[in-house]
Amino acid sequence: LEPSRVLAIVNRTSNDGNPKSKGGFYEIIAFAPRALKTNIMERMAYDLLNIALNEDGMTPDITQGGAMVFCRDIRALFGLDGKKKDEINLPPLVMRLFDVIDFMSSDCKVFGEIKMAICGLVHGGEPLHMHSFTQDGTLQDEASLMIRAKGYSWMYLDDVVSVLNRRKE
């Protein structure tokens, strides 16, 4: 079965039952499908993050158009249409994946602002290196706060550095 089909089945199963009857039997029978759904989502997110962050060295360059297709496909795979309200109860790893793909596919203006600000912190050009940030804890904190201020609260600084180094305009 395709991962999206399995996720849809588990999603449907975890939503069956009577949600108004809190506690007791309903909570017991609802636990297993929810745990299974979370586990499947985390495993899928882990593998997709490896692709998005080029952990295996197979995706050296990113274009905005390609990133937008990747983002759309991942959201479809998880059965989400891109609305923030759909993401409220997702596991943290999935939220991190969504932050990464949203950043990868962000418009040129937002992406350029973040790139200029992060590069400005280390007074350097490309490529960025994480050791430039880890040598100075204050610098690392400042960069992380800048990323959070742009709305990417689940993404790590090394995620940002990876995407910044690989996205081509």
Salt bridges, closest charged atoms under 4 A:
GLU27 OE1 - ARG34 NH2 3.43
ASP61 OD1 - LYS168 NZ 3.93
ASP73 OD1 - ARG72 NH2 3.12
ASP81 OD2 - LYS83 NZ 3.08
ASP86 OD1 - LYS85 NZ 3.52
GLU87 OE2 - ARG75 NH1 2.67
GLU87 OE1 - LYS84 NZ 3.83
ASP102 OD2 - ARG75 NH2 3.02
ASP102 OD2 - LYS84 NZ 3.83
GLU113 OE2 - LYS109 NZ 3.68
GLU113 OE1 - LYS150 NZ 2.88
GLU126 OE2 - LYS115 NZ 2.98
ASP159 OD1 - ARG96 NH2 2.76
GLU169 OE2 - ARG167 NE 3.12
